[in-house]
Amino acid sequence: MLDRTLPPPLHEMEPLTFPSVAKHVLPNGIPLYVIDRGTQEISRVDVLFSAGKVDDAHRLTAELTSAMLREGAAGMTSADIAERLDYYGATLQTMSTLRNTYFTLYSANRYFAELLPLLHRIIASPTFPEKEFQTVKERGLQSLRVELEKVDVLASRAFSAQLFGSKHPYGSSTEPADYETLTIERLRAFHRAYYTAQRCRIVLSGRITDEMIALVEKLFSDMPAGEAPLFVAPPFRSAEERYRLVEKSGVLQSGIRAGLFVVGRDHPDHHCLRILNTVLGGYFGSRLMSKIREEKGYTYGIHSTVVTFPDVAYLTIQTQAATAYVRPLLDDLFAELRRLREEPVGEDELFMVRNYMMGEMLRLFDTPISVAEVFVTLLANNLDFDYYAARFDAVRAVTAEQLFDVARRRLDEKAFYVTVAGQDK
């Protein structure tokens, strides 16, 4: 009989294993990556375009261009598109980020030949109907007005501007007036310039056949080549003040952001910094959660993360708290940072963090769909599976002394920026 008073034995985690990725190149130069994995007859198609907020000549152009593509395409209305997807039980997701736009189609393989042409039609032949454009704009404007009443949103926007400047692509934020001045002609021009073979990459994953690969090649080989130059980030200028208050009267809580610039993925300290971030505020058992949420009760949640762009990276801590707790919360936050710089992480805590991080990475590679999600993210950042192999190895081998050294060199309290939206006293 199983003795439930005894915990199960611990086992050393095996190194990560990665699936093979076959690369094809379409006649027009589009790279097609194929991850044939899994036993279920389902597939996922990801079409990525290097076209995002950084390419906007007018704010919102990239975001609304991607949103409008499923509102009408090559003789089909938005209702036609929605009905076709629903009929075949498929899911189409679109997302526009700072640097990329993503289209992701999930479907059963038996309907792949019917659904891939629909995806191609949406991407290659949108009609940008005027009525739907006005509806999408109005919906977005109303949503933005609601968001601008939230202190957490105000803190996030102000913090980005504090780090990069409000006119830099990384620091600028959408304003209501941007919806009012955006025209459908800008969307059409953006689509012509950036939805091209030059900026396109395709990932086909799941249970994949040669016929599916051939259909992707047949349909997407007709995309125009394109000549728009790739984005090169301009210099940014951080704010001189290290503390910024965004006044919002009458609120009971304040949104809080704190952070500093750190080294990026190409630096030897990068993986240690990510481990330190996990210790500090990267999971539910982190020091910030234990101290500020569990012990002090200042907030329902506090989280830290490392944000990495190709040319710059920063660590950010985000939370909300009642007005009366803002100052003591910040005091405790910086006390936890000082503790990382003044004393090594204990072996028990490091053991827990190490196993949490390795477990999370193993989970990322658990299913064909999750593997595709990871690969698409890596591809969007011009990385490959070697990045996760290096992170996994770093987590397995890291010592408290290594973390202590990086904390002392990289987490300087004087380098932090703090933004509070609401009232801080």
C-alpha positions as CSV (number, residue, x, y, z in Angstrom):
1,M,0.0,0.0,0.0
2,L,1.2,3.5,-0.8
3,D,2.4,5.4,2.2
4,R,1.0,8.9,1.7
5,T,3.0,10.3,4.7
6,L,6.2,10.0,2.5
7,P,6.8,12.5,-0.3
8,P,7.6,11.1,-3.7
9,P,11.3,10.8,-4.5
10,L,13.0,13.6,-6.3
11,H,14.6,13.0,-9.7
12,E,17.1,15.1,-11.6
13,M,15.4,16.7,-14.6
14,E,16.6,15.5,-18.0
15,P,18.0,18.1,-20.4
16,L,15.5,19.7,-22.8
17,T,15.0,17.9,-26.1
18,F,13.9,19.9,-29.1
19,P,12.0,18.8,-32.2
20,S,13.5,19.0,-35.6
21,V,12.5,21.9,-37.8
22,A,12.5,21.5,-41.5
23,K,13.0,24.7,-43.5
24,H,11.7,25.3,-47.0
25,V,12.0,28.5,-49.0
26,L,9.1,29.5,-51.3
27,P,9.9,30.8,-54.8
28,N,9.4,34.4,-53.7
29,G,11.8,34.0,-50.8
30,I,9.3,33.3,-47.9
31,P,10.8,30.9,-45.4
32,L,8.5,28.0,-44.4
33,Y,9.3,26.2,-41.2
34,V,7.7,22.8,-40.6
35,I,7.4,21.1,-37.2
36,D,5.9,17.7,-37.8
37,R,5.0,16.5,-34.3
38,G,2.1,14.8,-32.5
39,T,-0.4,12.1,-33.2
40,Q,-3.6,14.0,-33.5
41,E,-4.8,15.1,-37.0
42,I,-4.7,18.8,-36.2
43,S,-2.4,21.6,-37.4
44,R,-1.5,25.1,-36.7
45,V,-0.4,27.7,-39.3
46,D,1.4,30.8,-38.2
47,V,2.0,33.6,-40.6
48,L,4.3,36.3,-39.2
49,F,5.0,39.7,-40.7
50,S,7.8,42.0,-39.5
51,A,5.4,44.9,-39.3
52,G,4.2,46.4,-36.0
53,K,3.9,49.6,-34.0
54,V,7.5,50.6,-34.8
55,D,6.6,50.8,-38.5
56,D,3.6,53.1,-37.9
57,A,3.8,56.5,-39.7
58,H,0.5,57.2,-37.8
59,R,-0.3,55.5,-34.5
60,L,-2.7,52.5,-34.7
61,T,-1.9,51.8,-38.4
62,A,-0.4,48.4,-37.8
63,E,-2.9,47.4,-35.2
64,L,-6.0,48.3,-37.2
65,T,-4.6,46.9,-40.4
66,S,-4.4,43.5,-38.9
67,A,-7.8,43.9,-37.2
68,M,-9.5,44.9,-40.5
69,L,-8.2,42.0,-42.6
70,R,-11.0,39.7,-41.3
71,E,-13.6,42.3,-41.9
72,G,-13.7,41.6,-45.7
73,A,-11.6,39.9,-48.3
74,A,-11.9,39.1,-52.0
75,G,-15.7,39.2,-52.2
76,M,-16.3,37.8,-48.7
77,T,-17.8,39.9,-45.9
78,S,-16.9,39.7,-42.3
79,A,-20.0,37.5,-41.7
80,D,-18.9,35.2,-44.5
81,I,-15.5,34.8,-43.0
82,A,-16.8,34.1,-39.5
83,E,-19.4,31.6,-40.9
84,R,-16.7,29.7,-42.8
85,L,-14.4,29.5,-39.8
86,D,-17.3,28.4,-37.6
87,Y,-18.5,25.8,-40.1
88,Y,-15.2,24.0,-40.1
89,G,-14.6,24.4,-36.4
90,A,-11.5,26.5,-36.9
91,T,-10.0,29.3,-34.9
92,L,-8.2,32.3,-36.4
93,Q,-6.3,34.6,-34.1
94,T,-4.7,37.9,-35.1
95,M,-2.3,40.1,-33.0
96,S,-0.2,43.1,-33.7
97,T,2.7,43.9,-31.4
98,L,5.6,46.4,-31.2
99,R,7.6,44.7,-34.0
100,N,5.4,42.0,-35.5
101,T,1.9,41.0,-36.7
102,Y,0.8,37.4,-36.3
103,F,-2.0,35.3,-37.9
104,T,-2.6,31.9,-36.3
105,L,-5.0,29.4,-37.7
106,Y,-5.9,26.2,-35.8
107,S,-7.8,23.5,-37.7
108,A,-8.5,19.8,-38.2
109,N,-6.3,18.4,-41.0
110,R,-9.3,17.1,-42.9
111,Y,-10.4,20.7,-43.5
112,F,-6.9,22.2,-44.1
113,A,-7.5,22.4,-47.9
114,E,-10.6,24.5,-47.4
115,L,-9.2,26.7,-44.6
116,L,-5.7,27.6,-45.8
117,P,-7.1,29.3,-49.0
118,L,-9.4,31.4,-46.7
119,L,-6.4,32.4,-44.6
120,H,-4.5,33.4,-47.7
121,R,-7.4,35.4,-49.0
122,I,-7.7,37.3,-45.7
123,I,-4.0,38.2,-45.7
124,A,-3.4,38.8,-49.4
125,S,-6.7,40.3,-50.6
126,P,-8.4,42.4,-47.9
127,T,-11.1,44.9,-49.0
128,F,-11.0,47.3,-46.0
129,P,-14.7,48.1,-46.1
130,E,-15.5,51.6,-45.0
131,K,-18.5,50.8,-42.8
132,E,-16.6,48.1,-40.8
133,F,-13.6,50.4,-40.5
134,Q,-15.7,53.0,-38.8
135,T,-17.1,50.3,-36.5
136,V,-13.6,49.0,-35.6
137,K,-12.4,52.6,-34.9
138,E,-15.4,53.4,-32.7
139,R,-15.0,50.2,-30.8
140,G,-11.3,50.8,-30.3
141,L,-11.9,54.4,-29.2
142,Q,-14.4,53.4,-26.6
143,S,-12.2,50.7,-25.3
144,L,-9.3,53.2,-25.0
145,R,-11.4,55.7,-23.1
146,V,-12.2,52.9,-20.6
147,E,-8.6,51.9,-20.3
148,L,-7.5,55.5,-19.6
149,E,-9.5,55.5,-16.5
150,K,-7.4,52.7,-15.0
151,V,-4.4,53.6,-12.9
152,D,-2.5,50.5,-13.9
153,V,-2.8,51.5,-17.6
154,L,-1.8,55.1,-16.8
155,A,1.3,53.9,-14.9
156,S,2.3,51.5,-17.7
157,R,2.0,54.3,-20.3
158,A,3.9,56.8,-18.2
159,F,6.6,54.3,-17.3
160,S,7.3,53.5,-21.0
161,A,7.6,57.2,-21.7
162,Q,9.8,57.7,-18.7
163,L,12.3,55.0,-20.0
164,F,12.3,55.9,-23.7
165,G,10.6,59.2,-24.2
166,S,7.0,59.8,-25.4
167,K,8.0,60.2,-29.0
168,H,10.1,57.0,-29.3
169,P,8.3,54.0,-30.7
170,Y,9.0,52.0,-27.5
171,G,7.6,54.9,-25.3
172,S,4.7,56.3,-27.3
173,S,1.1,55.5,-26.4
174,T,-2.2,55.7,-28.4
175,E,-4.3,58.8,-27.7
176,P,-8.1,59.2,-28.6
177,A,-7.2,61.7,-31.3
178,D,-5.2,59.0,-33.1
179,Y,-8.5,57.1,-33.9
180,E,-10.1,60.3,-35.1
181,T,-7.4,61.1,-37.6
182,L,-6.6,57.6,-38.9
183,T,-7.8,57.0,-42.4
184,I,-8.5,53.8,-44.3
185,E,-6.1,54.9,-47.0
186,R,-3.3,54.6,-44.4
187,L,-4.3,51.0,-43.7
188,R,-4.2,50.2,-47.4
189,A,-0.8,51.8,-47.9
190,F,0.5,49.9,-44.8
191,H,-0.8,46.6,-46.2
192,R,0.9,47.2,-49.6
193,A,4.2,48.2,-48.0
194,Y,4.6,45.6,-45.2
195,Y,2.5,42.6,-46.0
196,T,5.1,41.3,-48.4
197,A,7.3,38.2,-49.0
198,Q,10.3,40.2,-47.7
199,R,8.7,40.5,-44.3
200,C,6.9,37.2,-44.1
201,R,7.7,34.0,-42.3
202,I,5.4,30.9,-42.1
203,V,5.4,28.1,-39.5
204,L,3.4,24.9,-40.1
205,S,3.1,22.6,-37.1
206,G,1.2,19.6,-35.9
207,R,0.6,16.4,-37.9
208,I,1.9,17.6,-41.2
209,T,1.8,15.9,-44.6
210,D,3.6,16.7,-47.9
211,E,0.3,17.8,-49.4
212,M,-0.2,20.4,-46.7
213,I,3.3,21.8,-47.3
214,A,2.7,21.9,-51.1
215,L,-0.5,23.8,-50.6
216,V,1.2,26.4,-48.4
217,E,3.9,26.8,-51.1
218,K,1.3,27.1,-53.9
219,L,-0.8,29.8,-52.2
220,F,1.8,32.0,-50.6
221,S,4.3,32.0,-53.5
222,D,2.2,34.7,-55.1
223,M,2.9,37.4,-52.4
224,P,4.8,40.4,-53.8
225,A,8.5,40.7,-52.9
226,G,8.4,44.1,-51.2
227,E,11.1,46.6,-50.7
228,A,10.3,48.5,-47.5
229,P,13.4,48.9,-45.3
230,L,13.4,47.0,-42.0
231,F,13.0,49.1,-38.8
232,V,16.1,50.4,-37.2
233,A,15.5,51.7,-33.7
234,P,16.4,55.4,-33.2
235,P,18.3,56.5,-30.1
236,F,16.0,57.1,-27.1
237,R,16.3,59.6,-24.3
238,S,15.2,58.6,-20.8
239,A,13.6,61.1,-18.4
240,E,15.9,62.9,-16.1
241,E,13.7,62.4,-13.1
242,R,13.8,59.0,-11.5
243,Y,10.3,59.3,-9.9
244,R,7.2,60.4,-11.8
245,L,3.7,60.9,-10.5
246,V,0.7,60.8,-12.8
247,E,-2.1,62.5,-10.9
248,K,-5.5,60.8,-10.9
249,S,-7.8,62.3,-8.3
250,G,-10.6,60.4,-6.6
251,V,-9.1,56.9,-7.0
252,L,-8.7,54.4,-4.1
253,Q,-5.7,52.7,-5.6
254,S,-2.5,53.7,-7.4
255,G,-0.8,51.9,-10.2
256,I,2.9,51.4,-9.6
257,R,5.8,50.7,-11.9
258,A,9.5,50.4,-11.0
259,G,12.4,49.2,-13.2
260,L,15.8,49.7,-14.7
261,F,17.7,49.0,-17.8
262,V,19.5,45.6,-17.9
263,V,21.7,43.6,-20.3
264,G,20.1,41.8,-23.2
265,R,20.1,38.3,-24.5
266,D,23.5,38.5,-26.1
267,H,25.2,39.3,-22.7
268,P,26.7,36.5,-20.5
269,D,24.7,37.9,-17.5
270,H,21.3,37.6,-19.2
271,H,20.3,34.1,-18.0
272,C,21.4,34.9,-14.4
273,L,19.3,38.1,-14.5
274,R,16.3,36.1,-15.5
275,I,16.9,33.7,-12.5
276,L,17.3,36.7,-10.2
277,N,14.0,38.2,-11.6
278,T,12.2,34.9,-10.8
279,V,13.6,35.0,-7.2
280,L,12.5,38.7,-6.9
281,G,9.0,38.7,-8.4
282,G,8.8,36.2,-11.3
283,Y,6.5,33.6,-9.7
284,F,3.9,33.2,-7.0
285,G,6.4,32.2,-4.4
286,S,8.7,35.1,-5.1
287,R,10.2,37.4,-2.5
288,L,8.0,40.4,-3.5
289,M,4.8,38.3,-3.3
290,S,5.8,36.8,0.0
291,K,6.8,40.1,1.6
292,I,4.4,42.6,0.1
293,R,1.3,40.5,-0.5
294,E,1.4,37.7,2.1
295,E,3.2,39.4,5.0
296,K,2.2,43.1,4.6
297,G,-1.0,42.8,2.7
298,Y,-0.3,45.9,0.6
299,T,-1.5,44.4,-2.7
300,Y,-3.3,41.4,-4.3
301,G,-0.4,40.8,-6.6
302,I,3.1,42.0,-7.6
303,H,5.1,40.8,-10.5
304,S,8.4,41.5,-12.1
305,T,9.6,40.6,-15.6
306,V,12.5,41.2,-18.0
307,V,11.4,42.8,-21.2
308,T,13.9,42.3,-24.1
309,F,14.0,44.1,-27.4
310,P,16.8,43.5,-30.0
311,D,18.6,46.7,-29.0
312,V,17.7,47.2,-25.3
313,A,16.3,45.3,-22.3
314,Y,14.8,46.4,-18.9
315,L,13.5,44.8,-15.8
316,T,10.1,46.1,-14.6
317,I,8.1,45.5,-11.4
318,Q,4.3,46.2,-11.6
319,T,1.6,46.3,-9.0
320,Q,-1.3,48.3,-7.6
321,A,-1.9,49.4,-4.0
322,A,-4.2,51.6,-1.9
323,T,-3.0,55.1,-1.8
324,A,-1.9,54.9,1.9
325,Y,0.4,51.9,1.1
326,V,2.3,53.3,-1.9
327,R,5.2,54.6,0.1
328,P,5.7,51.6,2.4
329,L,5.3,49.3,-0.5
330,L,8.1,51.0,-2.4
331,D,10.2,50.9,0.7
332,D,9.8,47.2,1.0
333,L,10.4,46.7,-2.7
334,F,13.8,48.4,-2.5
335,A,14.5,46.5,0.7
336,E,14.1,43.2,-1.1
337,L,16.4,44.5,-3.9
338,R,19.0,45.4,-1.3
339,R,18.7,42.0,0.3
340,L,19.6,40.4,-3.1
341,R,22.7,42.6,-3.3
342,E,23.7,42.1,0.3
343,E,23.3,38.3,0.9
344,P,23.3,35.3,-1.3
345,V,20.1,33.4,-2.0
346,G,19.7,30.4,0.3
347,E,20.1,26.9,-1.0
348,D,16.5,25.9,-0.3
349,E,15.1,28.9,-2.1
350,L,17.5,28.4,-5.0
351,F,16.5,24.8,-5.2
352,M,12.8,25.8,-5.4
353,V,13.4,28.5,-8.0
354,R,15.6,26.2,-10.1
355,N,13.0,23.5,-10.2
356,Y,10.1,25.9,-10.9
357,M,12.0,27.4,-13.9
358,M,13.0,24.1,-15.3
359,G,9.5,22.8,-14.9
360,E,8.1,25.8,-16.7
361,M,10.5,25.3,-19.6
362,L,9.6,21.6,-19.8
363,R,5.9,22.6,-19.9
364,L,6.6,24.9,-22.8
365,F,7.7,21.8,-24.9
366,D,5.0,19.5,-23.7
367,T,2.6,19.5,-26.7
368,P,3.0,20.2,-30.5
369,I,0.9,23.4,-30.1
370,S,3.0,24.7,-27.2
371,V,6.2,23.9,-29.1
372,A,4.9,25.9,-32.0
373,E,4.1,28.8,-29.7
374,V,7.7,28.8,-28.4
375,F,9.2,28.5,-31.9
376,V,7.1,31.4,-33.3
377,T,8.2,33.6,-30.4
378,L,11.9,32.7,-30.9
379,L,11.5,33.3,-34.7
380,A,10.0,36.7,-34.1
381,N,13.1,37.6,-32.0
382,N,15.5,36.0,-34.5
383,L,16.4,33.2,-32.1
384,D,16.3,29.4,-32.2
385,F,16.0,26.6,-29.7
386,D,19.6,27.1,-28.7
387,Y,18.4,30.0,-26.6
388,Y,16.2,27.8,-24.4
389,A,19.0,25.1,-24.3
390,A,21.3,27.8,-22.9
391,R,18.7,29.0,-20.4
392,F,17.9,25.5,-19.2
393,D,21.6,24.7,-18.7
394,A,22.1,28.0,-16.9
395,V,19.3,27.3,-14.5
396,R,20.5,23.8,-13.8
397,A,24.1,24.9,-13.0
398,V,23.6,28.4,-11.4
399,T,25.0,28.9,-8.0
400,A,24.1,31.3,-5.2
401,E,27.5,33.0,-5.6
402,Q,26.8,33.7,-9.3
403,L,23.5,35.3,-8.6
404,F,25.0,37.3,-5.7
405,D,27.7,38.7,-8.1
406,V,25.2,39.6,-10.8
407,A,22.8,41.2,-8.3
408,R,25.5,43.4,-6.9
409,R,26.6,44.5,-10.4
410,R,23.2,44.8,-12.1
411,L,20.5,45.8,-9.6
412,D,21.7,49.2,-8.5
413,E,18.9,51.0,-6.6
414,K,20.1,54.3,-7.9
415,A,19.4,53.2,-11.5
416,F,15.7,52.5,-10.9
417,Y,12.9,54.5,-12.4
418,V,9.6,54.7,-10.5
419,T,6.2,55.7,-11.8
420,V,3.0,56.1,-9.7
421,A,-0.4,56.8,-11.3
422,G,-3.1,57.9,-8.9
423,Q,-2.2,59.4,-5.5
424,D,0.9,58.4,-3.6
425,K,0.0,59.9,-0.2
